[in-house]
Amino acid sequence: MPVALAYAGFVLVGLSAGANGVLLAAQIDDYGVEKATIGITFFTFSAGFMLAGATSGALINRLGTRLALAAGGGAFLAASLYMALRPSFVWFVIVQVLAGYGTGLLESVLNAYLAELPSATTLLNRLHAFFGVGALLGPLLAAWMLESLPWTAVMLALALVSVPLIIGYVATYPRRPLGTHAENEPGDGPKTRLLPTVLRMPVVLLASLFLSVYVGLEIGVGNWGFTFLVEEHGQADLTAGYTVSGYWLGLTLGRFLISPIADRFGVGATGMTFGCLGGVAAAAVLIWVAPVFAVAAIGFVLMGFFLGPLFPTAMAVVPNLTADRLVPTAIGVMNGFSVVGGAALPWLAGAVAQNVGVWTLMPFALILALVQIVVWRMMVSRWR
């Protein structure tokens, strides 16, 4: 039951991420702001997310898995309910800190919990695949609801979905965390040094940079792909929403399929990651030069497909890089740093689109894919 609830939690996170890309256009119109201005929310959300990553290890040790998940779910619920009330733009920007904290805490705690179970690599790949399930459904839900309802109704729906999950976490998850780090008592030496110790590990910092660029690419394309299809290919809102869902469908299928196929042919994590990054770069070029919408739509699916395994693969190797007691903190740091790229890079993509044109989205994605190749190479070199 706890594993199933972990998957459901990532479906909720994916729903929120996928819906946000469609909601951006409605929020821009509602508040009367520009693309670069609405992009400020990426930064405030990331601030909360980073705070969650930095504190998740300590919270798991101090409060236990159950209460840490309840805190994350409660923060997500409160932020979603407040946004459903359509606050002023200033408060809309500020409440993203709470939304980011709740989302980041849920992700970090669930990643840390599954990382300590048997067959952790398989469980983590599936966990992040279920994020893709939610991200696939999110644009469909948002586009369908926006046909007759304001964007605030979508936020209310997300809040209502989170309620049974919070109840489930409180009812089924263990009070104390699993693993050897759970043996540390509040206030002992090793626990208080967890974060500084992890921050001094070069391979963890490189992995954090890798995930930061990855999330910037994933969310950047997910958020601005809808606008790209509407403005560059002249597609109706519903068609563009379906295409962005195809992008998230590709990401989900990639997480379910690529790793087992790689295992069957004896391709390790290193080779699989390089191959996937090459596929992402090729898909960006395909969308960039696509003469017709149908080709661009195929490119979006392929890009999502090759992006799919990258995040869970980086997370799955963490137990091999650190001591058991450092795993939750390392995962929290990587998760927290990942949102730096998830905020700054989509904001930059929006600012460039505002001043140059939204056609720049694909060259932007290509550059990020090439940067990831370089960072992964550096990471693998230190890992070996």
C-alpha positions as a Markdown table, in Angstrom:
| # | Residue | x | y | z |
|---|---|---|---|---|
| 1 | Met | 0.0 | 0.0 | 0.0 |
| 2 | Pro | 2.7 | 2.6 | 0.8 |
| 3 | Val | 4.4 | 2.0 | -2.6 |
| 4 | Ala | 1.0 | 2.4 | -4.4 |
| 5 | Leu | 0.4 | 5.7 | -2.5 |
| 6 | Ala | 3.9 | 6.8 | -3.5 |
| 7 | Tyr | 3.0 | 6.3 | -7.1 |
| 8 | Ala | -0.3 | 8.1 | -6.6 |
| 9 | Gly | 1.6 | 11.0 | -5.0 |
| 10 | Phe | 3.8 | 11.4 | -8.1 |
| 11 | Val | 0.7 | 11.2 | -10.3 |
| 12 | Leu | -0.6 | 14.3 | -8.4 |
| 13 | Val | 2.8 | 16.1 | -8.8 |
| 14 | Gly | 2.7 | 15.3 | -12.5 |
| 15 | Leu | -0.9 | 16.5 | -12.8 |
| 16 | Ser | 0.1 | 19.8 | -11.3 |
| 17 | Ala | 3.2 | 20.2 | -13.5 |
| 18 | Gly | 1.4 | 19.2 | -16.7 |
| 19 | Ala | -1.6 | 21.5 | -16.0 |
| 20 | Asn | 0.6 | 24.5 | -15.3 |
| 21 | Gly | 1.8 | 24.7 | -18.8 |
| 22 | Val | -1.7 | 25.0 | -20.1 |
| 23 | Leu | -2.8 | 27.4 | -17.3 |
| 24 | Leu | 0.1 | 29.8 | -18.1 |
| 25 | Ala | -1.8 | 31.4 | -21.0 |
| 26 | Ala | -5.0 | 31.8 | -19.0 |
| 27 | Gln | -3.1 | 33.3 | -16.0 |
| 28 | Ile | -1.3 | 35.7 | -18.3 |
| 29 | Asp | -4.6 | 36.9 | -19.7 |
| 30 | Asp | -6.3 | 37.0 | -16.3 |
| 31 | Tyr | -3.6 | 39.1 | -14.6 |
| 32 | Gly | -2.7 | 41.1 | -17.7 |
| 33 | Val | 1.1 | 40.4 | -17.5 |
| 34 | Glu | 3.7 | 39.4 | -20.0 |
| 35 | Lys | 5.5 | 36.0 | -20.4 |
| 36 | Ala | 8.6 | 37.1 | -18.6 |
| 37 | Thr | 6.5 | 38.5 | -15.7 |
| 38 | Ile | 4.5 | 35.3 | -15.1 |
| 39 | Gly | 7.9 | 33.6 | -15.2 |
| 40 | Ile | 8.7 | 35.1 | -11.8 |
| 41 | Thr | 6.5 | 32.3 | -10.3 |
| 42 | Phe | 9.1 | 29.8 | -11.5 |
| 43 | Phe | 11.6 | 31.4 | -9.1 |
| 44 | Thr | 9.3 | 31.6 | -6.1 |
| 45 | Phe | 8.2 | 28.0 | -6.6 |
| 46 | Ser | 11.8 | 27.0 | -6.9 |
| 47 | Ala | 12.7 | 28.8 | -3.6 |
| 48 | Gly | 10.2 | 26.6 | -1.8 |
| 49 | Phe | 11.3 | 23.5 | -3.6 |
| 50 | Met | 14.9 | 24.1 | -2.7 |
| 51 | Leu | 14.0 | 24.7 | 0.9 |
| 52 | Ala | 12.3 | 21.4 | 0.9 |
| 53 | Gly | 15.3 | 19.7 | -0.6 |
| 54 | Ala | 17.6 | 21.2 | 2.0 |
| 55 | Thr | 15.4 | 20.3 | 5.0 |
| 56 | Ser | 13.9 | 17.0 | 3.9 |
| 57 | Gly | 16.7 | 14.8 | 5.4 |
| 58 | Ala | 16.5 | 16.5 | 8.7 |
| 59 | Leu | 12.7 | 16.4 | 8.7 |
| 60 | Ile | 12.7 | 12.6 | 8.0 |
| 61 | Asn | 15.0 | 12.0 | 10.9 |
| 62 | Arg | 13.3 | 14.4 | 13.3 |
| 63 | Leu | 9.6 | 13.8 | 12.4 |
| 64 | Gly | 9.6 | 10.5 | 10.7 |
| 65 | Thr | 8.4 | 9.5 | 7.2 |
| 66 | Arg | 4.7 | 9.7 | 8.0 |
| 67 | Leu | 4.7 | 13.3 | 9.4 |
| 68 | Ala | 7.1 | 14.5 | 6.8 |
| 69 | Leu | 4.7 | 13.4 | 4.1 |
| 70 | Ala | 1.8 | 14.9 | 5.9 |
| 71 | Ala | 3.6 | 18.2 | 6.1 |
| 72 | Gly | 4.4 | 18.1 | 2.4 |
| 73 | Gly | 0.8 | 17.2 | 1.4 |
| 74 | Gly | -0.6 | 19.8 | 3.8 |
| 75 | Ala | 1.5 | 22.6 | 2.2 |
| 76 | Phe | 0.5 | 21.5 | -1.3 |
| 77 | Leu | -3.2 | 21.5 | -0.2 |
| 78 | Ala | -3.1 | 24.9 | 1.4 |
| 79 | Ala | -1.3 | 26.5 | -1.6 |
| 80 | Ser | -3.7 | 25.0 | -4.1 |
| 81 | Leu | -6.8 | 26.1 | -2.1 |
| 82 | Tyr | -5.4 | 29.7 | -1.8 |
| 83 | Met | -4.8 | 29.9 | -5.6 |
| 84 | Ala | -8.3 | 28.7 | -6.2 |
| 85 | Leu | -9.5 | 31.9 | -4.5 |
| 86 | Arg | -7.8 | 33.9 | -7.3 |
| 87 | Pro | -5.5 | 36.1 | -5.1 |
| 88 | Ser | -3.9 | 39.3 | -6.3 |
| 89 | Phe | -0.9 | 38.8 | -8.6 |
| 90 | Val | 1.6 | 39.6 | -5.8 |
| 91 | Trp | 0.1 | 37.0 | -3.5 |
| 92 | Phe | -0.2 | 34.6 | -6.4 |
| 93 | Val | 3.6 | 34.9 | -6.9 |
| 94 | Ile | 4.3 | 34.6 | -3.1 |
| 95 | Val | 2.2 | 31.5 | -2.5 |
| 96 | Gln | 4.3 | 29.6 | -5.1 |
| 97 | Val | 6.9 | 29.3 | -2.3 |
| 98 | Leu | 4.4 | 27.2 | -0.3 |
| 99 | Ala | 3.4 | 25.2 | -3.3 |
| 100 | Gly | 7.1 | 24.5 | -4.1 |
| 101 | Tyr | 7.8 | 23.5 | -0.6 |
| 102 | Gly | 4.9 | 21.0 | -0.5 |
| 103 | Thr | 5.8 | 19.6 | -3.9 |
| 104 | Gly | 9.5 | 19.3 | -3.1 |
| 105 | Leu | 9.0 | 17.7 | 0.3 |
| 106 | Leu | 6.6 | 15.1 | -1.2 |
| 107 | Glu | 9.1 | 14.2 | -3.9 |
| 108 | Ser | 12.2 | 14.1 | -1.7 |
| 109 | Val | 10.5 | 11.9 | 1.0 |
| 110 | Leu | 9.0 | 9.5 | -1.4 |
| 111 | Asn | 12.2 | 9.2 | -3.3 |
| 112 | Ala | 14.1 | 8.5 | -0.1 |
| 113 | Tyr | 11.6 | 6.0 | 1.1 |
| 114 | Leu | 11.7 | 3.9 | -2.1 |
| 115 | Ala | 15.4 | 4.2 | -2.4 |
| 116 | Glu | 15.8 | 2.0 | 0.7 |
| 117 | Leu | 13.4 | -0.7 | -0.4 |
| 118 | Pro | 14.4 | -3.9 | -2.3 |
| 119 | Ser | 14.6 | -3.4 | -6.1 |
| 120 | Ala | 14.9 | 0.3 | -5.5 |
| 121 | Thr | 16.1 | 1.0 | -9.1 |
| 122 | Thr | 12.9 | -0.5 | -10.6 |
| 123 | Leu | 10.7 | 1.2 | -8.0 |
| 124 | Leu | 12.2 | 4.6 | -8.6 |
| 125 | Asn | 11.9 | 4.2 | -12.4 |
| 126 | Arg | 8.2 | 3.4 | -12.0 |
| 127 | Leu | 7.8 | 6.2 | -9.4 |
| 128 | His | 9.0 | 8.8 | -11.9 |
| 129 | Ala | 7.0 | 7.1 | -14.7 |
| 130 | Phe | 3.9 | 7.8 | -12.7 |
| 131 | Phe | 4.9 | 11.4 | -12.7 |
| 132 | Gly | 4.6 | 11.1 | -16.4 |
| 133 | Val | 1.2 | 9.6 | -16.1 |
| 134 | Gly | 0.0 | 12.7 | -14.2 |
| 135 | Ala | 1.8 | 15.0 | -16.5 |
| 136 | Leu | 0.1 | 13.3 | -19.4 |
| 137 | Leu | -3.4 | 13.8 | -17.9 |
| 138 | Gly | -2.7 | 17.3 | -16.6 |
| 139 | Pro | -2.8 | 19.2 | -19.9 |
| 140 | Leu | -5.9 | 17.2 | -20.9 |
| 141 | Leu | -7.7 | 18.0 | -17.6 |
| 142 | Ala | -6.7 | 21.7 | -17.8 |
| 143 | Ala | -7.6 | 22.2 | -21.5 |
| 144 | Trp | -11.0 | 20.5 | -20.9 |
| 145 | Met | -11.8 | 22.5 | -17.8 |
| 146 | Leu | -10.7 | 25.8 | -19.4 |
| 147 | Glu | -13.4 | 25.3 | -22.1 |
| 148 | Ser | -16.0 | 26.4 | -19.6 |
| 149 | Leu | -14.4 | 27.2 | -16.3 |
| 150 | Pro | -11.7 | 29.7 | -15.0 |
| 151 | Trp | -8.2 | 28.5 | -14.3 |
| 152 | Thr | -8.9 | 28.7 | -10.6 |
| 153 | Ala | -11.2 | 25.7 | -10.9 |
| 154 | Val | -8.2 | 23.6 | -11.9 |
| 155 | Met | -6.4 | 24.5 | -8.7 |
| 156 | Leu | -9.4 | 23.6 | -6.7 |
| 157 | Ala | -9.5 | 20.2 | -8.4 |
| 158 | Leu | -5.8 | 19.6 | -7.6 |
| 159 | Ala | -6.5 | 20.5 | -3.9 |
| 160 | Leu | -9.4 | 18.0 | -3.7 |
| 161 | Val | -7.3 | 15.2 | -5.2 |
| 162 | Ser | -4.6 | 15.7 | -2.6 |
| 163 | Val | -6.9 | 15.2 | 0.4 |
| 164 | Pro | -7.3 | 11.4 | 0.2 |
| 165 | Leu | -3.5 | 11.1 | -0.4 |
| 166 | Ile | -2.7 | 12.9 | 2.8 |
| 167 | Ile | -5.0 | 10.7 | 4.7 |
| 168 | Gly | -3.4 | 7.6 | 3.1 |
| 169 | Tyr | 0.1 | 8.7 | 4.1 |
| 170 | Val | -0.9 | 9.3 | 7.7 |
| 171 | Ala | -2.7 | 5.9 | 7.9 |
| 172 | Thr | -0.1 | 3.7 | 6.2 |
| 173 | Tyr | 3.4 | 5.0 | 6.3 |
| 174 | Pro | 5.8 | 4.2 | 9.1 |
| 175 | Arg | 6.5 | 6.7 | 11.8 |
| 176 | Arg | 10.3 | 6.3 | 11.5 |
| 177 | Pro | 12.3 | 6.2 | 8.3 |
| 178 | Leu | 13.9 | 3.0 | 7.1 |
| 179 | Gly | 17.6 | 2.3 | 6.8 |
| 180 | Thr | 20.6 | 2.8 | 9.1 |
| 181 | His | 20.2 | 6.6 | 9.2 |
| 182 | Ala | 17.0 | 6.0 | 11.1 |
| 183 | Glu | 19.1 | 4.9 | 14.1 |
| 184 | Asn | 20.4 | 8.4 | 14.6 |
| 185 | Glu | 18.7 | 10.1 | 17.5 |
| 186 | Pro | 17.8 | 13.8 | 17.4 |
| 187 | Gly | 20.8 | 15.9 | 18.2 |
| 188 | Asp | 23.5 | 13.4 | 17.6 |
| 189 | Gly | 26.7 | 14.3 | 15.7 |
| 190 | Pro | 26.3 | 12.3 | 12.4 |
| 191 | Lys | 22.8 | 13.7 | 11.7 |
| 192 | Thr | 23.8 | 17.3 | 12.2 |
| 193 | Arg | 26.6 | 16.9 | 9.7 |
| 194 | Leu | 24.5 | 15.3 | 7.0 |
| 195 | Leu | 24.0 | 18.4 | 4.8 |
| 196 | Pro | 27.6 | 19.7 | 4.9 |
| 197 | Thr | 28.9 | 16.3 | 4.3 |
| 198 | Val | 26.8 | 15.8 | 1.2 |
| 199 | Leu | 27.5 | 19.3 | -0.1 |
| 200 | Arg | 31.3 | 18.5 | -0.1 |
| 201 | Met | 30.8 | 15.5 | -2.4 |
| 202 | Pro | 31.7 | 16.5 | -6.0 |
| 203 | Val | 29.8 | 13.6 | -7.6 |
| 204 | Val | 26.6 | 14.6 | -5.8 |
| 205 | Leu | 27.1 | 18.2 | -6.9 |
| 206 | Leu | 27.6 | 17.2 | -10.5 |
| 207 | Ala | 24.5 | 15.0 | -10.3 |
| 208 | Ser | 22.6 | 18.0 | -8.9 |
| 209 | Leu | 23.8 | 20.1 | -11.8 |
| 210 | Phe | 22.8 | 17.4 | -14.3 |
| 211 | Leu | 19.3 | 17.3 | -12.8 |
| 212 | Ser | 19.0 | 21.0 | -12.7 |
| 213 | Val | 19.7 | 21.3 | -16.5 |
| 214 | Tyr | 17.4 | 18.3 | -17.1 |
| 215 | Val | 14.5 | 19.7 | -15.2 |
| 216 | Gly | 15.0 | 23.1 | -16.9 |
| 217 | Leu | 14.7 | 21.4 | -20.3 |
| 218 | Glu | 11.8 | 19.1 | -19.3 |
| 219 | Ile | 9.7 | 21.9 | -17.7 |
| 220 | Gly | 10.7 | 24.5 | -20.2 |
| 221 | Val | 9.4 | 22.4 | -23.1 |
| 222 | Gly | 6.4 | 21.3 | -21.1 |
| 223 | Asn | 5.5 | 24.9 | -20.1 |
| 224 | Trp | 6.2 | 26.7 | -23.4 |
| 225 | Gly | 5.5 | 23.9 | -25.8 |
| 226 | Phe | 1.8 | 24.8 | -25.8 |
| 227 | Thr | 2.5 | 28.5 | -26.7 |
| 228 | Phe | 5.0 | 27.3 | -29.3 |
| 229 | Leu | 2.4 | 25.2 | -31.1 |
| 230 | Val | -0.2 | 27.9 | -30.9 |
| 231 | Glu | 1.9 | 30.8 | -32.2 |
| 232 | Glu | 4.4 | 29.0 | -34.5 |
| 233 | His | 2.1 | 26.3 | -36.0 |
| 234 | Gly | -1.3 | 28.0 | -35.6 |
| 235 | Gln | -2.9 | 25.2 | -33.7 |
| 236 | Ala | -6.1 | 25.5 | -31.7 |
| 237 | Asp | -5.8 | 25.4 | -27.9 |
| 238 | Leu | -7.3 | 22.0 | -27.6 |
| 239 | Thr | -5.0 | 20.5 | -30.3 |
| 240 | Ala | -1.9 | 22.1 | -28.8 |
| 241 | Gly | -3.0 | 20.7 | -25.4 |
| 242 | Tyr | -3.3 | 17.2 | -26.8 |
| 243 | Thr | 0.2 | 17.6 | -28.4 |
| 244 | Val | 1.8 | 18.6 | -25.1 |
| 245 | Ser | 0.1 | 15.6 | -23.5 |
| 246 | Gly | 1.8 | 13.5 | -26.2 |
| 247 | Tyr | 5.1 | 14.9 | -25.0 |
| 248 | Trp | 4.3 | 13.8 | -21.5 |
| 249 | Leu | 3.1 | 10.4 | -22.8 |
| 250 | Gly | 6.4 | 9.9 | -24.5 |
| 251 | Leu | 8.2 | 10.7 | -21.2 |
| 252 | Thr | 6.1 | 8.2 | -19.4 |
| 253 | Leu | 6.6 | 5.5 | -22.0 |
| 254 | Gly | 10.4 | 6.2 | -22.0 |
| 255 | Arg | 10.5 | 5.6 | -18.2 |
| 256 | Phe | 8.6 | 2.3 | -18.5 |
| 257 | Leu | 10.3 | 0.9 | -21.6 |
| 258 | Ile | 13.9 | 2.2 | -22.2 |
| 259 | Ser | 15.5 | 0.9 | -19.1 |
| 260 | Pro | 14.2 | -2.7 | -19.5 |
| 261 | Ile | 15.3 | -2.6 | -23.2 |
| 262 | Ala | 18.7 | -1.4 | -22.2 |
| 263 | Asp | 19.1 | -4.1 | -19.7 |
| 264 | Arg | 18.1 | -6.8 | -22.2 |
| 265 | Phe | 20.9 | -5.6 | -24.6 |
| 266 | Gly | 23.4 | -5.2 | -21.8 |
| 267 | Val | 23.6 | -1.4 | -22.0 |
| 268 | Gly | 24.4 | 0.2 | -18.6 |
| 269 | Ala | 23.2 | 3.4 | -17.1 |
| 270 | Thr | 26.1 | 5.4 | -18.7 |
| 271 | Gly | 25.5 | 4.2 | -22.3 |
| 272 | Met | 21.7 | 4.5 | -21.9 |
| 273 | Thr | 22.0 | 8.1 | -20.7 |
| 274 | Phe | 24.3 | 9.1 | -23.5 |
| 275 | Gly | 21.9 | 7.5 | -26.0 |
| 276 | Cys | 18.9 | 9.2 | -24.6 |
| 277 | Leu | 20.6 | 12.6 | -24.6 |
| 278 | Gly | 21.4 | 12.1 | -28.3 |
| 279 | Gly | 17.8 | 11.3 | -28.9 |
| 280 | Val | 16.7 | 14.5 | -27.1 |
| 281 | Ala | 19.0 | 16.6 | -29.2 |
| 282 | Ala | 17.8 | 14.9 | -32.5 |
| 283 | Ala | 14.2 | 15.5 | -31.5 |
| 284 | Ala | 14.8 | 19.2 | -30.8 |
| 285 | Val | 16.3 | 19.5 | -34.3 |
| 286 | Leu | 13.4 | 17.7 | -35.8 |
| 287 | Ile | 10.8 | 20.0 | -34.2 |
| 288 | Trp | 12.9 | 23.1 | -35.0 |
| 289 | Val | 13.0 | 22.3 | -38.8 |
| 290 | Ala | 9.6 | 20.6 | -39.0 |
| 291 | Pro | 7.8 | 21.9 | -42.1 |
| 292 | Val | 4.3 | 20.8 | -40.9 |
| 293 | Phe | 2.6 | 20.4 | -37.6 |
| 294 | Ala | 2.4 | 16.6 | -37.8 |
| 295 | Val | 6.2 | 16.3 | -37.9 |
| 296 | Ala | 6.5 | 18.7 | -34.9 |
| 297 | Ala | 4.0 | 16.6 | -33.0 |
| 298 | Ile | 6.0 | 13.5 | -33.6 |
| 299 | Gly | 9.1 | 15.3 | -32.4 |
| 300 | Phe | 7.4 | 16.3 | -29.2 |
| 301 | Val | 6.6 | 12.7 | -28.4 |
| 302 | Leu | 10.1 | 11.5 | -29.2 |
| 303 | Met | 11.7 | 14.2 | -27.1 |
| 304 | Gly | 9.6 | 13.2 | -24.1 |
| 305 | Phe | 10.4 | 9.5 | -24.8 |
| 306 | Phe | 14.2 | 10.1 | -24.7 |
| 307 | Leu | 14.0 | 12.5 | -21.7 |
| 308 | Gly | 12.0 | 9.9 | -19.7 |
| 309 | Pro | 14.8 | 7.7 | -18.0 |
| 310 | Leu | 17.2 | 10.6 | -17.3 |
| 311 | Phe | 15.9 | 11.8 | -13.9 |
| 312 | Pro | 15.2 | 8.4 | -12.3 |
| 313 | Thr | 18.5 | 7.0 | -13.5 |
| 314 | Ala | 20.4 | 9.8 | -11.8 |
| 315 | Met | 18.3 | 9.2 | -8.6 |
| 316 | Ala | 18.7 | 5.4 | -8.7 |
| 317 | Val | 22.5 | 5.5 | -8.5 |
| 318 | Val | 22.5 | 7.6 | -5.3 |
| 319 | Pro | 22.7 | 4.7 | -2.9 |
| 320 | Asn | 25.9 | 3.6 | -4.8 |
| 321 | Leu | 27.5 | 7.0 | -4.4 |
| 322 | Thr | 26.9 | 7.7 | -0.7 |
| 323 | Ala | 26.7 | 5.9 | 2.7 |
| 324 | Asp | 23.2 | 4.7 | 3.7 |
| 325 | Arg | 22.7 | 7.4 | 6.3 |
| 326 | Leu | 23.5 | 10.1 | 3.6 |
| 327 | Val | 21.0 | 8.8 | 1.0 |
| 328 | Pro | 17.9 | 10.9 | 2.1 |
| 329 | Thr | 20.0 | 14.1 | 2.3 |
| 330 | Ala | 21.7 | 13.5 | -1.0 |
| 331 | Ile | 18.4 | 12.8 | -2.7 |
| 332 | Gly | 17.0 | 15.9 | -1.1 |
| 333 | Val | 19.9 | 18.1 | -2.2 |
| 334 | Met | 19.7 | 16.7 | -5.8 |
| 335 | Asn | 15.9 | 17.2 | -5.9 |
| 336 | Gly | 16.2 | 20.7 | -4.4 |
| 337 | Phe | 19.0 | 21.8 | -6.8 |
| 338 | Ser | 17.0 | 20.4 | -9.8 |
| 339 | Val | 14.4 | 23.0 | -9.4 |
| 340 | Val | 16.9 | 25.8 | -9.8 |
| 341 | Gly | 17.1 | 24.9 | -13.5 |
| 342 | Gly | 13.4 | 24.2 | -13.4 |
| 343 | Ala | 12.8 | 27.8 | -12.5 |
| 344 | Ala | 15.6 | 29.8 | -14.2 |
| 345 | Leu | 15.7 | 28.0 | -17.5 |
| 346 | Pro | 12.0 | 28.1 | -18.3 |
| 347 | Trp | 12.0 | 31.7 | -17.2 |
| 348 | Leu | 14.9 | 32.4 | -19.6 |
| 349 | Ala | 13.1 | 30.5 | -22.4 |
| 350 | Gly | 10.0 | 32.7 | -21.8 |
| 351 | Ala | 12.0 | 35.9 | -21.7 |
| 352 | Val | 13.8 | 35.0 | -25.0 |
| 353 | Ala | 10.4 | 34.0 | -26.5 |
| 354 | Gln | 9.0 | 37.4 | -25.5 |
| 355 | Asn | 11.8 | 39.4 | -27.0 |
| 356 | Val | 12.9 | 37.2 | -30.0 |
| 357 | Gly | 10.1 | 34.8 | -30.7 |
| 358 | Val | 8.8 | 31.5 | -29.3 |
| 359 | Trp | 10.6 | 29.7 | -32.2 |
| 360 | Thr | 13.7 | 29.9 | -30.1 |
| 361 | Leu | 12.3 | 27.2 | -27.8 |
| 362 | Met | 13.9 | 24.3 | -29.8 |
| 363 | Pro | 17.4 | 25.8 | -30.2 |
| 364 | Phe | 17.2 | 26.4 | -26.5 |
| 365 | Ala | 16.3 | 22.8 | -25.9 |
| 366 | Leu | 19.1 | 21.6 | -28.1 |
| 367 | Ile | 21.7 | 23.6 | -26.2 |
| 368 | Leu | 20.5 | 22.2 | -22.9 |
| 369 | Ala | 20.8 | 18.7 | -24.2 |
| 370 | Leu | 24.4 | 19.3 | -25.2 |
| 371 | Val | 25.2 | 20.8 | -21.8 |
| 372 | Gln | 23.8 | 17.6 | -20.2 |
| 373 | Ile | 26.0 | 15.4 | -22.3 |
| 374 | Val | 29.1 | 17.3 | -21.0 |
| 375 | Val | 27.9 | 17.3 | -17.4 |
| 376 | Trp | 27.1 | 13.5 | -17.5 |
| 377 | Arg | 30.5 | 12.8 | -19.0 |
| 378 | Met | 32.2 | 14.7 | -16.1 |
| 379 | Met | 30.0 | 12.9 | -13.6 |
| 380 | Val | 30.7 | 9.5 | -15.0 |
| 381 | Ser | 34.5 | 10.2 | -15.0 |
| 382 | Arg | 34.4 | 11.0 | -11.3 |
| 383 | Trp | 32.1 | 8.1 | -10.5 |
| 384 | Arg | 34.5 | 5.7 | -12.1 |
